[in-house]
Amino acid sequence: MKELDPMVFLAVFQEMLGPLLWVLVLLAVAGVAAFVALLVKERTLVSARLVRAELVGLLGGVLALVLMAKVSSSGFTDAGGPADWFLIALVFGVGLAGTTILAYALGGWWRCRCCCARRT
């Protein structure tokens, strides 16, 4: 494989995840959009909410590893070289970052909705 073709990655992920791939893509796009909209609205990061979201993100990283083990034909004991361990770390990192962003956005919009409901 001399060149990097994004369609090959799409085909592999579609084969491994099936319809779940599109649910995850939709969730990621919606999470990032909600996060950006919340940042524009609040114009700051709330540190307490970010710490809570990072703790939830740890769980998301673990769940990403569990999903990877379920959809692949190999387990963690089959990881032999540095490339395998790098991929495992990358999957954990993507799960952690995605869940953190989603948890922060959900926490911010939930808090905003609760505060707005109390004001009326």
C-alpha positions, 0 to 999 in steps of 0.5 A, a space after each residue: 500500500 504505497 498511497 493513503 486512500 481514505 476510501 480504503 479506510 471507509 470500506 474497512 470501517 464499514 465492514 467492521 462496524 456496519 451501520 454502527 459506523 454511521 451512528 458514531 459519525 453522526 454522534 461525533 459531528 453532533 457532539 462537536 457542533 454542540 460543543 462549538 455552539 456552547 463555546 460561542 454562547 458561553 465564551 469560556 470553558 468552565 473548568 469544573 465541567 471540563 474536569 467532570 467531562 474528562 472523568 467521563 472521557 476515561 470511561 469513553 476511552 475504555 468503551 472504545 477499546 471494548 468496541 475495538 476488541 468486539 469488532 476486530 478478529 484479534 484481542 489485546 493479547 495478540 498485539 505484538 509490535 509497537 504499531 499494534 500498541 500505538 493503534 490501541 493507544 490511538 483508539 483509547 485517545 479518540 474514545 477519550 477525546 470524543 467522549 470528553 467533548 460530548 460530555 462537556 457539551 451535554 453538561 453545558 446545555 443541560 445546565 443551561 436548560 436547568 438554569 433557564 427553566 428556574 429563571 422563568 
